[in-house]
Amino acid sequence: MLENINCLDILSKYFHVVTQCILKELKSRLTDCSKMPDKMSQPLMCLQDIYQYLDTPMIKDVTLAMLQLPEDCLTIKRSKNETTKEKRLSFYGEALVQLLTESNRRQPTKREMVISTEHIKGLGILLSTSSSEELAKVLLYALQTEPVFTHAVSVDVLVYCLGQMTETCVSIGALLVHHSRTHLFQFELWCLKTGQVKHLRKYMDAYIPLIDVYLLCKDQYNFSRPLQVSSAVLEVLRDAFWNKLMTVALTNPHSETLSQQLAVFSNLIPSAEEQQMLNLIEQLPGILALPENHQSWIVADAISSVLKNTVEQSRVWKQSLLSACTKYLTASYTSNKEHENLHDTEASILTRLDEL
């Protein structure tokens, strides 16, 4: 009610007292977490009721104090009935997530910078030990908002995210690889570990968003690492994904990640072996002639780029594409009355036809 009439300032002293009590409690826990209580303290219970009304400086003070707590205060062992061996957040850890999530929810006009470099370092350590999806979302939001924070994240966090393979963790990994050469190099070392080809092939769908980002930014830091490393990683990725992604390019199955899969495949084409390239060149034009496979034209563009310096092969390839364009337009115009949404794709094929 007080919020509706803009009179929350009446409770400002109460908020201040609760915050000071929490800070005092957290300070006492810095030296002794051996006897964690079974229930939350009264100040912590009050905090859960009022945290959405706290000023940003108060949230920052409390969250920093929480992140300074020993790990045993922020996480607890799971019960014997729970299958995972990873720890879960204690009520201090859960309160920390609540506060940071609240700071993320606030409108830009109200939100000051709550998360600092110290927060990021602490969040990374806590995430690796607690396996909390909520905590991962907080870290992801922070990195999306301020990519410079990627430099404060330990490489252990990247390795943890690569092992978890959740959508949130893969997104964190993609941001780390994109904005930090240290993490990009760590990802390459991870790819070169024994047995990774089999692992990547098995979990291709989970890793595709991260691989897409890596292939787009891998050349940014060539000056800081041996070129042989990048070449070796490309070989691993090609061995892991080529057959599956070639099937995707030739069938265009319904998938939320179809565009990313085709983008990854296109970026692997420059490193393809000769026989792989010949097989693709032979089979792809027939697929491109079908309107339902229009997304595979990105693969054709990648092949054209590879062949541009080989006159005869480029000429033959362009003839194949010219034939595919003609067949595509014929099939598209024939069924146009039933599929009116094909107009945009028809225009793009007409442009290609003109260029060829």
C-alpha positions in Angstrom: 0.0 0.0 0.0 2.8 2.4 0.9 4.5 1.7 -2.4 1.3 2.6 -4.3 1.2 6.1 -2.7 5.0 6.6 -2.9 5.5 6.6 0.8 8.1 3.8 1.2 10.5 6.3 2.7 8.5 5.9 5.9 10.1 2.5 6.2 13.6 3.6 5.3 14.9 3.4 8.9 13.4 -0.1 9.2 15.1 -1.2 5.9 18.4 0.3 7.2 18.1 -1.6 10.5 17.4 -4.9 8.8 20.3 -4.4 6.5 22.7 -3.6 9.3 21.5 -6.6 11.3 22.2 -8.8 8.2 25.6 -7.3 7.7 26.4 -8.0 11.4 25.2 -11.6 11.1 27.3 -12.2 7.9 30.4 -10.7 9.6 30.0 -13.2 12.4 29.8 -16.0 9.9 33.1 -15.1 8.3 35.0 -16.8 11.0 32.6 -19.6 12.0 30.4 -21.6 9.6 30.9 -24.8 11.4 27.5 -24.6 13.2 25.0 -23.5 10.6 21.5 -23.1 12.1 18.7 -25.2 10.8 16.4 -22.2 10.4 16.9 -18.7 9.1 17.5 -15.9 11.5 14.9 -13.2 12.0 16.8 -10.6 10.1 17.3 -13.0 7.1 13.5 -13.8 7.2 12.8 -10.0 7.1 15.2 -9.6 4.3 13.3 -12.1 2.2 10.1 -10.0 2.7 11.6 -6.6 1.9 14.5 -7.2 -0.5 12.6 -5.9 -3.5 12.2 -2.5 -1.8 15.9 -2.1 -0.8 18.0 0.6 -2.4 20.7 -0.5 -4.8 23.6 0.5 -2.4 22.0 -1.7 0.3 21.7 -4.7 -2.1 25.3 -4.2 -3.2 26.6 -4.1 0.4 24.7 -7.3 1.4 25.5 -9.3 -1.7 29.2 -8.4 -1.4 29.2 -9.5 2.3 27.5 -12.8 1.3 30.0 -13.5 -1.4 32.8 -13.1 1.2 31.4 -16.0 3.3 33.2 -19.3 3.3 31.8 -21.8 0.8 30.4 -23.9 3.7 28.1 -21.0 4.5 26.7 -20.6 1.0 26.3 -24.3 0.1 25.2 -27.4 1.9 25.4 -31.1 1.1 22.4 -32.6 -0.5 20.4 -35.2 1.4 21.1 -38.9 0.9 17.8 -39.2 -1.1 19.0 -36.8 -3.8 20.9 -38.5 -6.7 23.4 -35.7 -7.5 26.5 -35.4 -5.5 26.8 -31.6 -6.1 26.0 -29.3 -3.2 22.9 -27.0 -3.2 22.6 -23.4 -2.0 22.1 -22.8 1.7 19.6 -20.1 2.8 22.4 -17.6 2.5 23.1 -18.7 -1.0 19.4 -18.6 -1.9 19.1 -15.1 -0.5 22.1 -14.0 -2.5 20.4 -15.2 -5.7 17.2 -13.4 -4.7 19.0 -10.1 -4.3 20.9 -10.3 -7.5 17.9 -11.5 -9.5 15.9 -8.5 -8.1 18.7 -6.1 -9.2 18.4 -7.6 -12.7 14.6 -7.1 -12.8 14.7 -3.4 -12.1 14.2 -1.0 -15.0 17.4 0.6 -16.4 16.3 4.0 -15.1 16.2 2.6 -11.6 19.0 0.1 -11.7 22.5 1.1 -10.8 25.4 -1.2 -11.3 25.0 -3.7 -8.5 27.3 -6.4 -9.8 31.0 -5.6 -9.7 34.2 -7.5 -10.5 34.2 -8.9 -7.0 30.7 -10.2 -7.5 31.6 -11.9 -10.8 34.6 -13.7 -9.2 32.5 -14.9 -6.3 29.6 -16.0 -8.5 31.9 -18.0 -10.6 33.3 -19.9 -7.6 29.9 -20.4 -6.1 28.4 -21.7 -9.4 31.1 -24.3 -9.8 30.4 -25.7 -6.4 26.6 -25.4 -6.1 25.4 -26.2 -9.7 22.5 -23.7 -9.3 20.6 -22.9 -12.4 19.3 -19.7 -10.8 22.8 -18.6 -10.1 23.9 -19.4 -13.6 21.1 -17.1 -14.9 22.3 -14.3 -12.7 25.9 -14.7 -14.1 24.6 -14.9 -17.6 22.6 -11.7 -17.3 25.6 -9.9 -15.8 27.9 -11.0 -18.7 25.3 -10.1 -21.3 24.9 -6.6 -19.7 28.7 -6.0 -19.2 30.8 -8.3 -21.4 33.9 -6.8 -19.9 33.2 -9.0 -16.9 34.2 -12.1 -18.9 37.8 -11.2 -18.0 37.0 -11.6 -14.3 35.6 -15.1 -14.7 37.9 -18.0 -14.0 38.6 -20.6 -16.7 37.3 -23.2 -14.2 33.9 -21.7 -14.8 34.1 -22.3 -18.5 35.2 -25.9 -17.9 32.2 -26.3 -15.5 29.8 -24.9 -18.1 31.1 -27.1 -20.8 30.5 -30.1 -18.5 26.9 -29.0 -17.6 25.7 -28.5 -21.2 22.5 -26.7 -20.1 21.2 -23.9 -22.3 22.2 -21.3 -19.7 25.7 -22.7 -19.2 26.4 -23.0 -22.9 25.3 -19.4 -23.3 27.7 -18.4 -20.6 30.4 -20.4 -22.4 29.7 -18.7 -25.7 30.0 -15.2 -24.1 33.3 -16.1 -22.4 34.8 -17.5 -25.7 33.5 -14.5 -27.7 34.9 -11.8 -25.4 38.0 -13.3 -23.8 41.0 -14.8 -25.6 41.9 -16.6 -22.4 38.6 -18.4 -22.5 38.8 -19.0 -26.2 42.2 -20.7 -25.8 40.9 -22.7 -22.8 38.0 -23.9 -25.0 40.5 -25.0 -27.7 42.5 -26.9 -25.2 39.3 -28.6 -24.0 38.4 -29.6 -27.6 41.9 -31.1 -28.0 41.5 -33.4 -25.0 41.5 -37.2 -25.8 38.0 -38.5 -26.5 36.4 -35.1 -27.2 35.4 -36.0 -30.8 33.1 -38.7 -29.5 31.8 -36.5 -26.8 31.1 -33.6 -29.1 29.4 -35.9 -31.7 27.1 -37.3 -29.0 26.0 -34.0 -27.6 26.2 -31.9 -30.8 22.8 -30.2 -30.3 23.8 -28.9 -26.9 27.2 -27.5 -28.1 26.1 -26.0 -31.5 25.4 -22.5 -30.2 28.9 -22.3 -28.6 30.6 -23.8 -31.7 28.8 -21.3 -33.9 30.3 -18.4 -31.8 33.8 -20.0 -31.7 34.0 -20.4 -35.5 33.0 -16.7 -35.9 35.6 -15.3 -33.6 38.4 -17.8 -33.6 40.6 -15.7 -35.9 40.5 -12.6 -33.7 43.4 -13.7 -31.6 45.7 -15.5 -34.0 48.6 -13.3 -33.0 48.4 -14.7 -29.4 48.5 -18.4 -30.0 50.0 -20.9 -32.5 48.0 -21.3 -35.7 48.4 -25.1 -35.3 46.1 -25.0 -32.3 43.2 -23.5 -34.3 43.8 -25.9 -37.2 43.8 -28.9 -34.8 40.5 -27.7 -33.2 38.9 -27.4 -36.7 39.9 -31.0 -37.4 38.3 -32.1 -34.2 35.1 -30.2 -34.9 35.0 -31.5 -38.5 35.5 -35.1 -37.4 32.8 -34.7 -34.8 30.1 -32.9 -36.8 30.7 -33.2 -40.5 28.5 -36.3 -41.2 25.6 -35.1 -39.0 25.7 -31.6 -40.4 25.9 -32.7 -44.0 22.8 -34.8 -43.4 21.2 -31.6 -42.0 22.2 -29.6 -45.0 20.8 -32.2 -47.3 17.5 -32.7 -45.5 16.7 -29.5 -43.6 14.9 -31.2 -40.7 12.7 -29.2 -38.5 14.9 -27.9 -35.7 15.1 -24.8 -33.5 18.9 -24.7 -34.2 18.7 -25.4 -37.9 20.1 -22.0 -38.9 23.0 -22.4 -36.4 23.7 -25.9 -37.6 24.0 -24.8 -41.2 26.1 -21.8 -40.1 28.5 -24.1 -38.3 28.6 -26.5 -41.3 29.3 -23.6 -43.6 32.2 -22.5 -41.5 33.7 -26.0 -41.5 33.7 -26.2 -45.3 37.0 -24.4 -45.8 38.7 -27.1 -43.7 36.9 -30.0 -45.4 38.9 -32.9 -46.9 38.8 -33.3 -50.7 36.5 -36.3 -50.8 34.1 -34.6 -48.3 33.9 -31.5 -50.6 33.4 -33.6 -53.7 30.5 -35.5 -52.1 28.9 -32.3 -51.0 29.3 -30.6 -54.4 27.7 -33.6 -56.0 24.7 -33.9 -53.7 23.8 -30.3 -52.7 22.5 -28.8 -56.0 19.6 -31.3 -56.1 18.7 -30.3 -52.6 18.9 -26.6 -53.4 16.4 -27.0 -56.2 13.6 -27.7 -53.7 11.9 -24.7 -52.1 11.6 -26.3 -48.7 15.4 -26.5 -48.5 16.1 -22.8 -49.1 18.1 -22.4 -45.8 20.8 -24.7 -47.3 21.9 -21.9 -49.7 24.2 -20.6 -47.0 26.2 -23.8 -47.6 26.3 -23.2 -51.3 27.7 -19.7 -50.6 30.5 -21.3 -48.5 31.4 -23.7 -51.3 31.5 -20.8 -53.8 33.9 -19.0 -51.6 36.2 -22.0 -51.3 36.1 -22.6 -55.1 36.5 -19.0 -56.2 40.2 -19.3 -57.0 39.9 -22.6 -59.0 38.6 -21.4 -62.4 37.3 -24.7 -63.8 35.7 -26.1 -60.6 34.1 -22.7 -60.0 32.7 -22.6 -63.5 31.1 -26.1 -63.1 29.8 -25.2 -59.7 28.2 -22.1 -60.9 26.5 -24.1 -63.7 25.1 -26.4 -61.1 23.8 -23.5 -59.0 22.2 -21.9 -62.1 20.3 -25.1 -62.8 19.3 -25.4 -59.1 18.0 -21.8 -59.2 15.9 -22.5 -62.3 14.4 -25.6 -60.9 13.8 -23.9 -57.5 11.8 -21.0 -59.2 9.8 -23.4 -61.3 8.8 -25.5 -58.3 8.1 -22.4 -56.2 6.0 -20.6 -58.8 4.0 -23.8 -59.4 3.0 -24.1 -55.7 2.9 -20.4 -55.0 -0.9 -20.3 -54.7 -0.7 -22.7 -51.8 2.4 -21.2 -50.2 2.2 -17.5 -50.4 5.0 -17.0 -47.8 7.6 -18.1 -50.5 7.7 -14.6 -52.0 10.8 -13.5 -50.1 12.7 -16.6 -50.8 11.8 -16.4 -54.5 13.2 -12.8 -54.6 16.5 -14.0 -53.1 16.8 -16.8 -55.6 16.0 -14.4 -58.5 18.9 -12.2 -57.2 21.2 -15.2 -57.2 20.1 -16.1 -60.7 20.9 -12.6 -61.9 24.4 -12.8 -60.2 25.1 -16.1 -61.8 
